[in-house]
Amino acid sequence: MHNQIDELRQLSARIGADPLLVQGGGGNSSVKLDDILYVKASGTWLRDALDKELFVPLNLEAAREYASSGQEDYLRLRVDDLPGGNLRPSIETGMHAAMPHQYVMHTHPVFTIAATIIQDHDVGHFLDGLHWAKLPYIKPGAGLASAISGLVQENAPDIILLENHGLVVGGNSPEDVEQTLLEVEKRLSLPQMELNKDFEKSEITNEPDGYKWFENKLAKDVACSGAAMQKLTLGALVPDQVVYLGGAAVRISDIHELDEIRLNWKSHYGVEPGLVFVEGVGALVREDLTKGGLAMVDLLLQLAIHIPDNVALNTLTPENQIELLNWDAEKFRQAVDAERKG
């Protein structure tokens, strides 16, 4: 048993260390051993799997029943006398319980996300020969777990693409899972775009109260490209963007425009925008962004330079966004991330 948990830790740490596959506290992993499901704890980072207690033991049979019936109070299923029994299970525990495979890995890979964001993108052409399925956007948690449970009953895919979200891969060994995950990303890979320079680069100006400049050359390049900024300001592209940044990126031509935008956001969403592009200058981020929030900015920059220009994109609706912002489970995850030291 310990050997298989150690293998899960090693797999999780490897995958979690690659920001093109997982960002911050996003993603989760699990292993099924006899009647126990070991799943990543909420708010923890996969890359820490070798250094910290990350996995929560749960009653597997009960977790599967929860997944199929749309329940999500997985705290009640903890096996308290095993290591990790005091941790809080991931909000996406249900997808792990629903998958029949011994090992399951859920990630947020750049190319898979991009492929599901681009409308009418023929992913089937690239995934020929693999046992895969795709789901439209569903809020993470009970609804998504129930949908995955339904897919499993139909044809038990090894690979599930989640629109505007990420990837789920199941296998009967860590090697199977890792190889499949990397194969999917390789097949869905997109070339890096050469960004048009629509705005002359300007010197960074003073920082507005509550914000700081995101010190990153790519952020400045994106701020000089109208097409690149357009992709990130249409709407929120993934759930964690809403959780950590409040929603879509904002684009302004002058720093003084930000005051009114902040007031509007606070009124509509209860938060201020986490990411603001100033044309020709760079990107501002809220000073209170957690490490998970900063990792999310990096993901968005990668999407901006890999998604082709002038393609129609799927975005989360305002209703999707409000649903995530008001979710207590996500507030817990943000609180854990805010306490992170390294």
MARGU-680230 format. One line per 8 residues: their letters; for each residue y, z negated, x negated of N, C-alpha, C. Coordinates in steps of 0.05 Angstrom, whole numbers, always signed. Each point is the difference from the previous one (the first is absolute). Layout:
<nodes>
A) Y,Z,X,Y,Z,X,Y,Z,X | ...;
</nodes>
This chain:
<nodes>
MHNQIDEL) -24,+0,-16,+24,+0,+16,+25,+0,-17 | +1,-18,-20,+24,-2,-17,+5,+26,-15 | -22,+14,-7,+3,+25,-15,+14,+21,+18 | -7,+1,+25,+13,+20,+18,+29,-7,+6 | +6,-26,+2,+28,-8,+3,+16,+6,-25 | -12,-4,-23,+13,+7,-25,+5,+30,-2 | -19,+16,+9,+4,+29,+0,+23,+7,+19 | +2,-13,+23,+23,+5,+18,+26,-8,-13;
RQLSARIG) +0,-22,-15,+25,-8,-14,+8,+21,-20 | -19,+10,-15,+6,+19,-21,+10,+26,+12 | -13,+9,+22,+9,+25,+14,+28,-4,+10 | +5,-23,+13,+26,-5,+12,+22,-1,-21 | -5,-13,-22,+20,-1,-22,+6,+27,-11 | -20,+17,-4,+4,+27,-11,+17,+16,+19 | -8,+1,+25,+15,+16,+20,+28,-11,+4 | +2,-27,+2,+25,-13,+5,+20,+3,-22;
ADPLLVQG) -9,+7,-24,+18,+3,-23,+13,+27,-1 | -8,+19,+17,+11,+27,+1,+20,+2,+23 | +26,+1,-6,+20,+2,+21,+0,+25,+16 | -15,+21,-9,-3,+24,+16,-22,-3,+21 | -15,-22,-2,-21,-5,+20,+6,-24,+18 | +13,-20,-11,+7,-25,+15,+27,-9,-10 | +17,-10,+19,+26,-10,-7,+2,-29,+9 | +7,-17,-19,+4,-28,+7,-24,-13,+13;
GGGNSSVK) +5,-14,+22,-21,-14,+14,-14,+18,+20 | +5,+26,+0,-14,+18,+18,-29,+5,-8 | -15,+10,+19,-28,+6,-5,-17,-25,+1 | -26,+4,+3,-19,-23,+1,-28,+10,-5 | -18,-18,-7,-27,+7,-6,-19,-21,+10 | -26,+7,+1,-20,-19,+11,-28,+7,-10 | -17,-20,+3,-29,+4,-4,-15,-16,+21 | -22,+11,+9,-17,-14,+20,-25,-10,-15;
LDDILYVK) -5,-26,+1,-23,-12,-12,-15,-16,+20 | -24,+9,+8,-16,-13,+21,+17,-2,+25 | +6,-24,+9,+15,-3,+25,+29,-8,-4 | +10,+5,-24,+27,-7,-7,+16,+25,-8 | +25,+2,+11,+19,+21,-9,+21,-14,-17 | +1,+9,-25,+21,-9,-19,+23,+21,+1 | +23,-8,+9,+23,+19,+3,+25,-12,-14 | +16,+18,-10,+25,-9,-14,+18,-16,+19;
ASGTWLRD) +12,-21,-12,+17,-18,+15,+27,+13,+5 | +13,-7,+22,+26,+11,+7,+21,-8,-21 | +17,+20,-7,+22,-5,-18,-7,+1,-30 | -25,+1,-6,-9,+1,-28,+1,+29,-10 | +0,+3,-27,+1,+26,-13,-27,+7,-12 | -10,+23,+6,-26,+9,-11,-2,-3,-30 | +22,+6,-14,+0,+1,-29,-5,-28,-12 | +3,-21,+17,-4,-28,-10,-29,-9,+4;
ALDKELFV) -18,+18,+7,-27,-9,+9,-16,-14,-22 | +6,+6,-26,-14,-13,-21,+12,-27,-8 | +24,-6,+10,+14,-24,-9,+3,-21,+22 | -3,+8,+25,+5,-19,+22,-23,+2,+21 | -3,-21,+15,-19,+1,+23,+13,+17,+22 | -13,+23,+5,+12,+20,+18,-15,+4,+26 | -26,-7,+0,-17,+9,+22,-8,-23,+19 | +2,+5,+26,-5,-19,+21,-28,+5,+12;
PLNLEAAR) -18,-20,+1,-26,+5,+12,+2,-4,+31 | -11,+19,+14,+0,+0,+30,-28,+5,+10 | -4,-9,+25,-25,+6,+14,+0,+29,+7 | -19,+16,-12,+0,+29,+2,-5,+9,+29 | -20,-11,+13,-7,+9,+27,+23,-5,+19 | +13,-23,-2,+22,-6,+18,+24,+18,-7 | +4,+6,-25,+22,+18,-8,-4,+28,+11 | -25,+9,+1,-5,+26,+11,+5,+1,+30;
EYASSGQE) -7,-22,+14,+6,-2,+28,+30,+0,+5 | +15,-14,-17,+29,-1,+3,+11,+28,-4 | -10,+15,-20,+11,+27,-6,-4,+18,+24 | -24,+0,+12,-6,+18,+22,+15,-7,+26 | +6,-26,+3,+12,-9,+25,+30,-3,-1 | +12,+4,-24,+29,-1,-3,+11,-28,-4 | -17,-19,-7,+10,-27,-7,+9,+0,-29 | +18,-19,-7,+9,-1,-28,+5,-28,-11;
DYLRLRVD) -9,-21,+13,+3,-27,-11,-23,-6,-19 | +0,+14,-23,-22,-2,-18,-1,-27,-15 | +22,-15,+2,+0,-27,-12,-22,-17,+11 | -7,+4,+25,-21,-16,+13,-28,+6,-11 | -2,+22,-15,-27,+8,-10,-5,-7,-29 | +19,-15,-12,-3,-7,-28,-24,-18,-4 | -13,+4,-23,-22,-18,-8,+13,-19,-21 | +8,-23,+10,+18,-18,-15,-13,-12,-25;
DLPGGNLR) -27,-2,-1,-12,-14,-22,-7,+19,-23 | +9,+26,+1,-3,+18,-22,+27,+5,-14 | -1,+8,-26,+26,+5,-14,+17,+20,+16 | +25,-6,+2,+18,+18,+15,+2,-7,+30 | -15,-20,+8,-2,-7,+29,+26,-12,+11 | +19,-5,-18,+26,-11,+9,+22,+21,+1 | -7,+25,-6,+20,+22,+0,+2,+13,+27 | +21,+15,+4,+5,+14,+25,-10,+29,-2;
PSIETGMH) -18,+9,+17,-10,+28,-3,+21,+21,+4 | -4,+22,-13,+18,+23,+3,+4,+8,+29 | +24,+9,+7,+4,+10,+28,-17,+24,+6 | -11,+13,-21,-17,+23,+4,-30,-6,-3 | -7,-25,+3,-28,-8,-2,-18,+16,+18 | +9,+7,+24,-16,+14,+19,-11,+26,-10 | +16,+15,-15,-9,+26,-9,-24,-3,-20 | +1,-22,-15,-22,-5,-19,-26,-9,+15;
AAMPHQYV) +4,-16,+21,-23,-8,+15,-13,+24,+15 | +17,+18,+9,-10,+23,+16,-15,+20,-17 | +8,+3,-25,-14,+20,-17,-28,-11,-7 | -21,+17,+1,-27,-9,-4,-7,-3,-30 | +16,+10,-18,-5,+0,-28,+2,-28,-12 | -15,-4,-22,+1,-27,-13,+27,-5,-12 | +11,+20,-13,+27,-2,-13,+20,+18,+15 | +23,-11,+5,+21,+15,+13,+27,-5,-15;
MHTHPVFT) +14,+22,-4,+26,-1,-13,+21,+14,+17 | +22,-14,+6,+22,+13,+15,+24,+1,-19 | +11,+24,-4,+22,+4,-19,+22,+16,+12 | +22,+1,-14,+24,+16,+8,+6,+21,-21 | -17,+19,-4,+3,+20,-22,+22,+20,+7 | +16,+7,-20,+23,+18,+4,-8,+26,+13 | -21,+14,-10,-6,+26,+10,-13,-1,+28 | -17,-20,+5,-12,-2,+26,+22,-6,+21;
IAATIIQD) +18,-18,-7,+22,-5,+19,+17,+25,+5 | +6,+14,-22,+16,+25,+3,-15,+20,+18 | -26,+3,-4,-15,+19,+15,+0,-6,+30 | +1,-26,+7,-1,-8,+28,+28,+0,+12 | +21,+0,-17,+27,+0,+10,+9,+29,+7 | -10,+19,-15,+8,+28,+4,-13,+10,+26 | +15,+9,+19,-10,+9,+25,-17,+26,-4 | -22,+1,+14,-18,+24,+0,-11,+6,-28;
HDVGHFLD) -2,-20,-17,-12,+4,-26,-30,+1,+3 | -13,+21,-10,-28,+4,+4,-16,-15,-21 | -3,-26,+4,-15,-17,-19,-29,+8,-1 | -11,+10,+22,-28,+7,+1,-8,+21,-20 | +19,+18,-6,-5,+20,-20,-5,-12,-27 | +14,-22,-6,-2,-13,-27,-24,-19,-1 | -8,-10,+23,-21,-21,-1,-27,+11,+8 | -3,+26,+0,-26,+13,+7,-23,-12,-16;
GLHWAKLP) -21,-7,+14,-24,-11,-14,+0,-30,+0 | +22,-13,+6,+1,-29,+1,-3,-9,+29 | -11,-24,+4,-4,-11,+27,+25,-17,+8 | +19,+14,+13,+26,-12,+5,+8,+2,+29 | +20,-16,+7,+12,+1,+26,+30,-7,-3 | +15,+5,+21,+29,-6,-1,+9,-13,+26 | +17,-20,-2,+11,-13,+23,+30,+3,+1 | +12,+4,+24,+29,+0,+2,+11,-27,-6;
YIKPGAGL) +26,-2,-3,+12,-26,-6,-6,-21,+22 | -11,-22,-8,-4,-23,+17,+9,-25,-16 | +14,-18,+13,+9,-24,-13,-23,-14,-14 | +3,-8,-25,-21,-15,-14,-8,-25,+16 | -25,-7,-2,-9,-23,+15,-21,+6,+20 | +1,-13,+23,-22,+2,+20,-4,+28,+11 | +22,+14,+6,-2,+27,+12,-13,+19,-20 | +8,-1,-25,-11,+17,-20,-30,-6,-5;
ASAISGLV) -6,-26,-1,-28,-8,-4,-18,+10,+22 | +10,-1,+25,-15,+9,+23,-4,+30,-1 | +20,+15,-9,-3,+29,-3,-20,+7,-21 | +1,-14,-22,-20,+5,-22,-28,-7,+9 | -2,-22,+16,-27,-7,+11,-11,+22,+17 | +18,+13,+16,-9,+23,+16,-9,+23,-17 | +15,+6,-21,-8,+22,-18,-27,-5,-13 | -4,-25,-8,-26,-7,-13,-23,+4,+19;
QENAPDII) +4,-7,+25,-21,+4,+20,-6,+30,+5 | +20,+17,-4,-4,+29,+4,-15,+12,-24 | +10,-4,-24,-13,+14,-23,+3,-14,-27 | +9,-25,+0,+1,-17,-24,+10,+15,-24 | +25,+9,-1,+11,+14,-23,+2,-19,-24 | -2,+12,-24,+5,-16,-25,+29,-1,-6 | +16,+18,+11,+28,+3,-7,+16,+2,+26 | +21,-16,+3,+17,+2,+23,+29,+2,-9;
LLENHGLV) +13,+22,+7,+29,+3,-6,+16,-11,+23 | +19,-17,-6,+16,-13,+20,+28,+12,-2 | +8,+13,+22,+26,+14,+0,+23,-19,-5 | +18,+8,-18,+23,-17,-7,-8,-28,-10 | -22,-1,-13,-10,-27,-8,-15,+0,-26 | -23,+14,+0,-16,-1,-25,-29,+9,+4 | -18,-13,-15,-27,+9,-2,-19,-23,+1 | -23,+4,+14,-22,-19,+0,-25,+14,-11;
VGGNSPED) -13,-13,-19,-24,+12,-12,-22,-21,+0 | -24,+8,+9,-23,-18,-1,-21,+11,-18 | -16,-18,-12,-22,+9,-17,-19,-24,-5 | -23,+6,-11,-20,-21,-4,+0,-10,-29 | +20,+8,-15,+5,-12,-27,+29,+3,-6 | +11,-17,-18,+28,+3,-8,+5,+28,-13 | -20,+10,-14,+3,+27,-13,+3,+21,+21 | -16,-1,+22,+2,+19,+22,+28,+0,+12;
VEQTLLEV) +10,-23,+5,+26,-3,+13,+22,+11,-18 | -1,-8,-26,+21,+9,-18,+0,+30,-4 | -24,+11,-4,-3,+29,-4,+10,+16,+24 | -7,-10,+24,+8,+14,+24,+30,-1,+4 | +11,-23,-4,+29,-4,+3,+15,+19,-19 | -8,+1,-25,+14,+17,-20,-5,+29,+6 | -23,+7,+11,-6,+28,+7,+18,+9,+22 | +4,-17,+21,+18,+7,+22,+28,+5,-10;
EKRLSLPQ) +10,-18,-17,+27,+2,-11,+3,+26,-17 | -21,+6,-15,+1,+24,-17,+2,+25,+18 | -16,+1,+21,-1,+23,+17,+26,+4,+16 | +13,-23,+7,+25,+1,+16,+25,+1,-18 | -3,+1,-26,+23,-2,-17,+20,+23,+4 | +26,-7,-4,+22,+19,+4,+16,+1,-26 | +10,+24,-7,+16,+2,-25,+27,-14,+4 | +10,-10,-22,+27,-12,+1,+21,+21,+4;
MELNKDFE) +18,-5,+19,+21,+20,+6,+22,-1,-21 | +12,+23,-5,+24,+0,-16,+24,-5,+19 | +14,-22,-4,+20,-7,+19,+26,+16,-4 | +10,+10,+23,+26,+14,-1,+22,-21,-5 | +20,+9,-15,+23,-18,-5,+23,+8,+18 | +1,-13,+23,+21,+7,+20,+25,-16,-4 | -2,-22,-15,+23,-17,-6,+2,-5,-30 | +24,+2,-10,+4,-6,-29,-4,-30,-4;
KSEITNEP) -13,-7,-22,-5,-28,-6,+27,-14,-5 | +3,-23,+13,+24,-16,-3,-8,-27,-13 | +20,-13,-11,-5,-26,-12,-5,-21,+21 | -17,-18,-6,-6,-22,+18,+25,-17,+4 | +5,-7,+25,+24,-16,+7,-8,-29,+4 | +19,-16,+9,-6,-28,+5,-21,-3,+21 | -14,-22,-1,-22,-6,+19,+12,-14,+25 | -7,+10,+24,+9,-14,+24,-13,-28,+1;
DGYKWFEN) +12,-18,+14,-11,-27,+3,-27,+2,+12 | -20,-14,-12,-27,+0,+11,-18,+23,-9 | +11,+18,-17,-15,+23,-10,+2,+2,-30 | -19,+15,-11,+1,+6,-29,-11,+28,-4 | +8,+12,-22,-10,+27,-7,-29,-1,-9 | -15,+19,+10,-28,+3,-8,-1,+15,-26 | -5,-13,-22,+2,+12,-27,-24,+18,-5 | +3,+25,+7,-23,+18,-2,+11,+29,-1;
KLAKDVAC) -7,+15,-20,+11,+27,-3,-8,+18,+24 | -25,-4,+9,-10,+16,+23,+17,-5,+25 | +8,-25,+4,+17,-7,+23,+26,+15,-1 | +11,+3,-24,+26,+14,-3,-4,+30,+5 | -23,+11,-10,-6,+28,+5,-3,+6,+30 | -14,-18,+14,-3,+4,+29,+27,-2,+14 | +17,-17,-10,+27,-3,+13,+18,+24,-4 | -8,+18,-19,+15,+24,-5,-12,+24,+15;
SGAAMQKL) -22,-4,+14,-14,+21,+15,+1,-5,+30 | +13,+17,+14,+2,-3,+29,-28,+2,+13 | -16,+19,-9,-27,+3,+12,-18,-24,-5 | +2,-11,-24,-17,-24,-6,+9,-24,+17 | +26,-4,+2,+9,-22,+17,-7,+3,+29 | +1,+25,+9,-6,+6,+28,-28,-9,+8 | -19,+3,-18,-28,-9,+6,-2,-30,+5 | +17,-15,-14,-1,-29,+2,+18,-12,+20;
TLGALVPD) +17,+16,+12,+19,-11,+20,-5,+9,+28 | -20,+17,+4,-7,+10,+27,-10,-23,+17 | -15,-18,-12,-13,-22,+14,-18,-15,-19 | -10,-23,+8,-20,-14,-16,-25,+17,-3 | -11,+1,-24,-24,+17,-4,-26,-16,+0 | +1,-26,-7,-24,-16,-1,+6,-29,+11 | -20,-14,+9,+6,-27,+11,+13,-19,-21 | -10,-1,-24,+11,-18,-20,+29,+5,-6;
QVVYLGGA) +9,+25,+5,+29,+6,-4,+16,-16,+20 | -10,-3,+24,+14,-16,+21,-2,-30,-7 | -24,-8,-8,-4,-29,-6,+18,-9,-23 | +2,+16,-22,+14,-9,-24,+29,+9,-1 | +6,+24,+12,+27,+11,-2,+15,+1,+26 | -13,-6,+22,+13,+0,+26,-2,+26,+15 | -6,+22,-14,-2,+26,+13,+6,+23,-19 | +10,+22,+11,+6,+24,-16,+22,-6,-21;
AVRISDIH) +1,+16,-21,+22,-2,-19,+25,+10,+14 | +23,-9,-10,+26,+8,+10,+14,+17,-21 | +15,+20,+9,+15,+17,-18,+30,-1,+6 | +16,-5,-20,+29,+0,+4,+14,+16,-22 | +24,+9,+6,+15,+15,-21,+20,-18,-14 | +7,-22,+12,+19,-19,-12,-10,-28,+5 | +3,-17,-19,-11,-27,+2,+13,-16,+22 | +24,+8,+8,+14,-15,+21,-12,+5,+28;
ELDEIRLN) -17,+20,+2,-13,+5,+26,-21,-21,+6 | -8,-15,-20,-23,-18,+3,+6,-23,+20 | +24,-10,+1,+6,-23,+16,-8,+4,+29 | +9,+23,+12,-6,+5,+28,-30,+4,+4 | -13,+13,-19,-29,+5,+3,-15,-27,-1 | +8,-18,-17,-13,-26,-1,+2,-15,+27 | +24,+2,+12,+4,-14,+26,-18,+13,+21 | -2,+27,+1,-16,+13,+19,-30,-7,-3;
WKSHYGVE) -9,+0,-24,-28,-7,-6,-6,-29,+10 | +18,-17,-8,-4,-29,+7,-2,-3,+31 | +17,+16,+14,+0,-1,+29,-26,+11,+12 | -9,+23,-11,-24,+14,+12,-26,-12,-10 | -2,-6,-26,-26,-8,-11,-2,-29,-10 | +23,-13,-1,+0,-28,-9,+0,-2,-30 | +1,+22,-15,+0,+0,-29,+21,+21,-9 | +7,-2,-26,+17,+21,-12,-17,+19,-15;
PGLVFVEG) +9,+25,-4,-16,+20,-14,-8,-9,-28 | -25,+5,-7,-9,-8,-26,+5,+20,-22 | +3,+25,+8,+4,+22,-20,+22,+18,+10 | +20,+4,-17,+24,+16,+7,+5,+19,-23 | +0,+27,+6,+7,+20,-20,+30,+6,+2 | +13,-1,-22,+28,+8,-2,+1,+27,-14 | +8,+21,+15,-1,+27,-10,+12,+3,-28 | -16,+10,-19,+9,+5,-27,+2,-24,-18;
VGALVRED) -5,-24,+12,+3,-24,-16,-27,-13,-6 | -15,-6,+21,-26,-14,-5,-9,-14,+26 | -17,-20,-4,-11,-14,+23,+7,-30,-2 | +9,-10,+23,+5,-29,+3,-23,-13,+14 | -8,-24,-9,-21,-15,+14,+11,-28,+6 | -9,-11,+22,+9,-27,+6,-8,-20,-22 | +17,-18,-6,-5,-20,-21,-25,-17,+6 | -6,-4,+25,-21,-18,+7,-27,+14,+2;
LTKGGLAM) -2,+25,-8,-26,+14,+2,-20,-14,-18 | -24,-3,+11,-22,-12,-16,-11,+21,-19 | -19,-9,-17,-13,+19,-18,-15,+22,+17 | -10,-8,+23,-13,+19,+17,+20,+21,+10 | +24,-9,+6,+21,+19,+9,+8,+20,-21 | +2,-10,-25,+7,+18,-22,-23,+20,-5 | -25,-9,+3,-22,+18,-3,+0,+22,+21 | +9,-8,+24,+2,+20,+22,+21,+21,-6;
VDLLLQLA) +22,-8,-13,+20,+20,-8,-12,+21,-19 | -16,-10,-19,-14,+18,-19,-18,+20,+15 | -14,-10,+20,-17,+18,+16,+16,+22,+14 | +22,-8,+12,+17,+20,+14,+11,+21,-19 | +8,-8,-24,+10,+19,-19,-22,+20,-7 | -25,-9,-3,-22,+18,-5,-5,+19,+23 | +3,-9,+24,-3,+17,+24,+22,+21,+0 | +24,-8,-7,+23,+18,+0,-4,+24,-19;
IHIPDNVA) -13,-5,-23,-2,+21,-20,-27,+15,+3 | -18,-8,+18,-25,+14,+3,-3,+14,+27 | +13,-10,+20,-1,+14,+26,+18,+25,-2 | -10,+23,+7,+16,+25,-2,+26,-2,+17 | +20,+14,-8,+25,+1,+16,-5,+17,+25 | +16,-6,+20,+1,+16,+25,-26,+1,+15 | -16,-21,-1,-24,-2,+17,+5,-22,+21 | -12,+4,+24,+3,-20,+21,-17,-25,-8;
LNTLTPEN) +12,-24,+5,-14,-24,-8,-5,-18,+24 | -23,-14,+0,-5,-21,+19,+14,-26,-9 | +14,-13,+18,+13,-25,-7,-7,-21,+21 | +3,-25,-6,-5,-21,+19,+23,+1,+21 | -6,-6,+24,+20,-1,+21,+16,-26,-1 | +24,-1,+12,+14,-26,+2,-17,-22,+12 | -17,+7,+20,-17,-20,+12,-21,-10,-20 | -11,+18,-16,-19,-8,-21,+14,-20,-19;
QIELLNWD) +25,+6,-6,+15,-16,-19,+5,-29,+11 | +9,-1,+24,+6,-26,+12,-26,-17,+2 | -22,+14,+7,-26,-14,+2,-7,-13,-26 | +5,+13,-22,-7,-11,-27,+19,-23,-8 | +26,+4,+6,+20,-20,-8,-4,-26,+15 | -11,+1,+24,-3,-24,+16,-28,-12,-1 | -16,+9,-19,-28,-9,-2,-3,-24,-18 | -9,-22,+10,-2,-25,-15,-18,+3,-24;
AEKFRQAV) -22,+16,+2,-18,+3,-22,+14,+13,-24 | +18,+19,+5,+14,+12,-22,+22,-18,-11 | +11,-17,+17,+19,-20,-10,-13,-19,-20 | -25,-7,+6,-15,-17,-19,-4,+14,-26 | -7,+26,+1,-5,+15,-25,+26,+2,-17 | +23,+4,+14,+25,+1,-14,+6,-26,-14 | -5,-22,+14,+5,-27,-11,-16,-5,-25 | -26,+8,+1,-17,-3,-24,+11,+17,-23;
DAERKG) +9,+24,+6,+10,+18,-21,+26,-11,-12 | +16,-13,+17,+26,-11,-10,-4,-22,-20 | -24,-14,+2,-6,-22,-18,-12,+10,-26 | -6,+26,-2,-13,+11,-24,+18,-3,-24 | -12,-9,-22,+15,-4,-25,-4,+23,-20 | -23,+12,+0,-5,+20,-21,-13,+25,+11;
</nodes>
